[in-house]
Amino acid sequence: MTVRYWISILIQLMLFQPVMLYARPPEISPRVVLWAWERRENLLFLEGSGIEAAFYAGTIIFDRDSTVLRPRLNPLVAPEGLPLTAVFRLENMQSGPPSGVQAEEAVLIISGMCSGRKLYGVQIDYDSRISERGFYAALLRDLRKKMPPGFRLSITALASWSHMGSFIDDLEVDEAVPMLFRMGPDGALVRKGFAGGSFMKASRCSGVVGISLDEPLPAPEYLRNRKIYIFSPHSWTPEIFGDALLKIRRHMNGEDLP
C-alpha cells in the first residue's frame, strides 16, 4: 500500500474521532435515519431525538489493480450519543471485477477506520454489476467477520434488487436499503404503487427504504412500517428535518393525494 493511502487513513481518523462517541439507538418505531453526505453537516439539533444518522465516510476506488481511499473532507458535527453509521461508497473503474486482493484491502480500510469506535454500524454503497456480485458477496462476508458482535452491516440497493428472490437475500448483511429515487422511467410506477407484487419483497429489504427530498415520494405502502433513510440535497437543518417529517407523515396518511 502507498504512503498516500496511510496518510489518508490518518486524516480520516482525525476527522471523525470527535464525533464517534455513541452506542445503539433507542428502540423507536417508525425509525428515521438521515443520510449526511459529503458536505458540512451540523447535526447538533438531533440531540435527544432518537433519530439516527448515516454519514459519508469516504469512497474506496478500485482502479488498475489498486485500491485507493478518498476520505471525507468536510466536517461532521454530531451530539454525543447520536447513533451513527459510517457509509463507504465503492467505485470500480476497471473493466472487470475487482480482485480478491482488492477486496481484502477494502475490508482492511473499512474495518480499520471503524475499529475501537462506538459506531452503530457500517453501510456499503455499491452499484454492483452482475459480473461483480461474487466479489461483492465475498467482500461483505469478510467484512462481517471483522465486525464486533452486534455491529450492524447494511448496504444500499438499487430498486431493481428489491424483488422477491433477489441475490441480496444471500448476502451476509442485516439490511439492504432500496433507494427509491433516481430510478429513471420506473420511478412513475413506484410512486403509483404499480411496481408489481414481488417489489420490495426481498427479505433483506423488508423493513427499510431510502428516499430523497428532491423527488416525489414513493407510494405510501412502500414507506409504512419501515425504517426510512432520508437523503437531502442540502445540508441538514432543523427546518429541513421538520418539513421532511411532516411531508412523509402526511404522505403516509394519504393527505397529499388527490
C-alpha positions as CSV (number, residue, x, y, z in Angstrom):
1,M,0.0,0.0,0.0
2,T,1.2,3.5,-0.8
3,V,2.2,6.4,1.5
4,R,-0.8,8.3,0.2
5,Y,-3.0,5.5,1.4
6,W,-1.7,5.6,5.0
7,I,-1.8,9.4,5.1
8,S,-5.5,9.4,4.0
9,I,-6.2,6.9,6.8
10,L,-4.7,9.2,9.4
11,I,-6.6,12.2,8.0
12,Q,-9.8,10.2,8.2
13,L,-9.3,9.1,11.8
14,M,-8.6,12.7,12.8
15,L,-11.7,13.9,11.1
16,F,-14.1,11.5,12.7
17,Q,-12.7,10.7,16.1
18,P,-14.5,13.6,17.8
19,V,-18.0,12.5,16.7
20,M,-17.8,8.7,17.1
21,L,-19.0,8.6,20.7
22,Y,-22.3,6.8,20.8
23,A,-23.9,3.5,21.2
24,R,-27.0,1.8,19.9
25,P,-30.2,3.9,19.3
26,P,-33.3,3.5,21.4
27,E,-36.0,1.3,20.1
28,I,-38.5,3.6,18.4
29,S,-41.0,3.0,15.7
30,P,-41.1,4.1,13.0
31,R,-37.4,4.9,12.8
32,V,-35.8,7.6,10.6
33,V,-32.2,7.8,9.5
34,L,-30.7,10.9,8.0
35,W,-28.1,10.4,5.3
36,A,-25.4,13.0,5.9
37,W,-23.4,13.2,2.7
38,E,-20.1,14.9,1.6
39,R,-20.6,18.5,2.8
40,R,-20.5,20.4,6.0
41,E,-23.1,18.9,8.4
42,N,-24.1,20.1,11.8
43,L,-26.5,17.6,13.4
44,L,-26.5,19.0,17.0
45,F,-30.2,19.7,16.6
46,L,-30.8,16.0,16.8
47,E,-29.7,15.7,20.4
48,G,-32.1,13.5,22.4
49,S,-34.3,13.0,19.3
50,G,-33.8,9.2,19.0
51,I,-33.1,9.8,15.3
52,E,-30.1,8.0,13.6
53,A,-27.7,9.4,11.1
54,A,-25.6,7.6,8.4
55,F,-22.7,9.7,7.4
56,Y,-20.5,9.5,4.3
57,A,-17.1,8.3,5.5
58,G,-15.3,8.1,2.1
59,T,-15.1,6.4,-1.3
60,I,-13.0,3.3,-2.0
61,I,-11.9,3.3,-5.6
62,F,-10.7,0.1,-7.5
63,D,-8.6,1.2,-10.4
64,R,-5.8,-0.6,-12.3
65,D,-5.4,-3.2,-9.6
66,S,-5.1,-0.6,-6.9
67,T,-7.3,0.2,-4.0
68,V,-7.5,3.9,-3.1
69,L,-9.3,5.6,-0.3
70,R,-10.8,9.1,-1.0
71,P,-11.8,10.1,2.6
72,R,-14.5,12.5,3.7
73,L,-13.1,16.1,3.7
74,N,-16.0,18.1,5.1
75,P,-16.6,18.3,8.8
76,L,-19.4,16.5,10.6
77,V,-20.6,17.7,13.9
78,A,-22.9,15.5,16.0
79,P,-24.1,15.4,19.6
80,E,-22.6,12.8,21.9
81,G,-25.0,9.8,22.0
82,L,-26.3,10.2,18.4
83,P,-26.4,6.8,16.7
84,L,-24.1,7.0,13.7
85,T,-23.5,4.6,10.9
86,A,-20.4,5.1,8.7
87,V,-21.2,4.9,4.9
88,F,-18.5,3.8,2.4
89,R,-19.1,4.3,-1.3
90,L,-17.3,1.7,-3.6
91,E,-16.5,2.5,-7.2
92,N,-15.0,0.1,-9.7
93,M,-13.1,1.9,-12.5
94,Q,-11.8,-1.3,-14.0
95,S,-13.3,-3.2,-16.9
96,G,-13.6,-6.4,-14.9
97,P,-14.5,-7.2,-11.3
98,P,-12.0,-6.1,-8.6
99,S,-9.6,-8.9,-7.4
100,G,-9.6,-10.8,-4.2
101,V,-6.6,-8.8,-3.1
102,Q,-8.6,-5.6,-3.6
103,A,-11.4,-7.0,-1.6
104,E,-9.0,-7.7,1.3
105,E,-7.6,-4.1,1.0
106,A,-11.1,-2.6,1.1
107,V,-12.1,-4.7,4.1
108,L,-8.9,-3.6,5.9
109,I,-9.6,0.1,5.2
110,I,-13.2,-0.2,6.4
111,S,-12.6,-2.3,9.5
112,G,-9.5,-0.3,10.4
113,M,-11.5,3.0,10.4
114,C,-14.3,1.6,12.4
115,S,-12.2,-0.3,15.0
116,G,-12.3,1.0,18.5
117,R,-15.2,3.4,17.9
118,K,-18.7,3.1,19.2
119,L,-20.4,3.0,15.8
120,Y,-23.8,1.6,15.5
121,G,-22.9,0.1,12.1
122,V,-21.4,0.4,8.7
123,Q,-23.2,0.7,5.4
124,I,-21.7,-0.1,1.9
125,D,-23.0,1.8,-1.1
126,Y,-22.0,-0.1,-4.3
127,D,-23.9,-0.4,-7.6
128,S,-22.6,-3.9,-8.2
129,R,-22.8,-5.2,-11.8
130,I,-23.9,-8.8,-12.3
131,S,-20.3,-9.8,-13.1
132,E,-19.2,-8.3,-9.7
133,R,-21.7,-10.0,-7.4
134,G,-19.3,-12.8,-6.5
135,F,-16.7,-10.2,-5.5
136,Y,-19.3,-8.2,-3.6
137,A,-20.6,-11.2,-1.6
138,A,-17.0,-12.2,-0.7
139,L,-16.2,-8.7,0.5
140,L,-19.3,-8.5,2.6
141,R,-18.7,-11.9,4.1
142,D,-15.1,-11.0,5.0
143,L,-16.2,-7.6,6.4
144,R,-18.8,-9.3,8.6
145,K,-16.0,-11.4,10.1
146,K,-14.1,-8.3,11.0
147,M,-17.0,-6.6,12.7
148,P,-17.6,-6.9,16.5
149,P,-20.7,-8.8,17.8
150,G,-23.9,-6.8,17.5
151,F,-22.4,-4.5,14.9
152,R,-24.9,-3.8,12.0
153,L,-23.8,-4.3,8.4
154,S,-26.0,-2.5,5.9
155,I,-25.9,-2.0,2.2
156,T,-27.8,0.3,-0.2
157,A,-29.7,-1.5,-3.0
158,L,-30.9,-0.4,-6.4
159,A,-34.7,-0.6,-6.6
160,S,-34.5,-3.4,-9.1
161,W,-32.7,-5.5,-6.5
162,S,-35.6,-5.4,-4.1
163,H,-37.9,-8.0,-5.8
164,M,-38.6,-11.3,-4.1
165,G,-35.9,-13.9,-4.8
166,S,-33.2,-11.2,-5.3
167,F,-29.5,-12.1,-4.9
168,I,-29.3,-9.7,-2.0
169,D,-31.1,-12.2,0.2
170,D,-28.0,-14.4,0.0
171,L,-25.7,-11.6,1.2
172,E,-24.4,-11.7,4.8
173,V,-25.9,-8.3,5.8
174,D,-28.5,-7.2,8.3
175,E,-30.4,-5.0,5.8
176,A,-30.4,-3.8,2.2
177,V,-31.9,-0.3,1.8
178,P,-33.8,0.1,-1.5
179,M,-33.1,3.6,-2.9
180,L,-36.5,4.6,-4.3
181,F,-35.1,7.7,-6.1
182,R,-33.1,8.3,-9.2
183,M,-34.9,5.4,-10.7
184,G,-35.5,6.7,-14.3
185,P,-38.6,5.6,-16.2
186,D,-39.6,3.1,-13.4
187,G,-40.0,5.9,-10.9
188,A,-43.5,6.6,-12.0
189,L,-44.6,3.0,-11.4
190,V,-43.1,3.0,-7.9
191,R,-44.7,6.3,-7.0
192,K,-48.1,4.9,-8.1
193,G,-47.6,1.5,-6.4
194,F,-47.6,-0.4,-9.7
195,A,-44.2,-1.9,-9.5
196,G,-45.5,-5.5,-9.2
197,G,-46.4,-7.9,-6.4
198,S,-42.8,-9.0,-5.8
199,F,-41.4,-5.5,-5.5
200,M,-39.9,-4.7,-2.1
201,K,-40.4,-8.3,-1.0
202,A,-36.8,-9.4,-0.8
203,S,-36.3,-10.3,2.8
204,R,-33.2,-8.2,3.3
205,C,-35.1,-5.0,2.5
206,S,-38.4,-5.9,4.1
207,G,-38.1,-3.3,6.9
208,V,-36.2,-0.5,5.3
209,V,-36.5,2.1,2.4
210,G,-34.5,5.0,1.1
211,I,-36.0,8.3,-0.2
212,S,-34.7,11.7,-1.4
213,L,-36.3,15.0,-0.6
214,D,-35.8,16.4,-4.1
215,E,-38.0,13.8,-5.7
216,P,-41.7,12.7,-5.3
217,L,-42.2,10.2,-2.6
218,P,-42.9,6.5,-3.5
219,A,-46.3,5.0,-2.8
220,P,-47.3,5.1,0.9
221,E,-47.3,1.3,1.1
222,Y,-43.5,1.3,0.4
223,L,-43.0,3.6,3.4
224,R,-45.3,2.2,6.1
225,N,-43.7,0.0,8.9
226,R,-40.2,0.6,7.6
227,K,-37.1,2.4,8.8
228,I,-36.8,5.3,6.4
229,Y,-33.4,6.6,5.3
230,I,-33.7,10.2,4.0
231,F,-31.4,11.9,1.6
232,S,-31.4,15.7,1.4
233,P,-29.7,17.6,-1.5
234,H,-28.8,20.3,1.0
235,S,-27.1,20.3,4.5
236,W,-29.5,19.3,7.2
237,T,-31.1,22.0,9.3
238,P,-33.9,21.8,11.9
239,E,-36.3,23.3,9.3
240,I,-35.4,20.9,6.6
241,F,-35.7,18.0,9.0
242,G,-39.1,19.2,10.4
243,D,-40.5,19.7,6.9
244,A,-39.3,16.3,5.8
245,L,-41.0,14.5,8.7
246,L,-44.2,16.4,8.1
247,K,-44.1,15.6,4.4
248,I,-43.6,11.9,5.0
249,R,-46.3,11.6,7.7
250,R,-48.8,13.4,5.5
251,H,-47.9,11.2,2.5
252,M,-48.2,8.0,4.5
253,N,-51.6,9.1,5.7
254,G,-52.7,9.9,2.2
255,E,-53.3,13.6,3.0
256,D,-51.3,14.8,-0.1
257,L,-53.1,12.5,-2.5
258,P,-56.0,13.6,-4.8
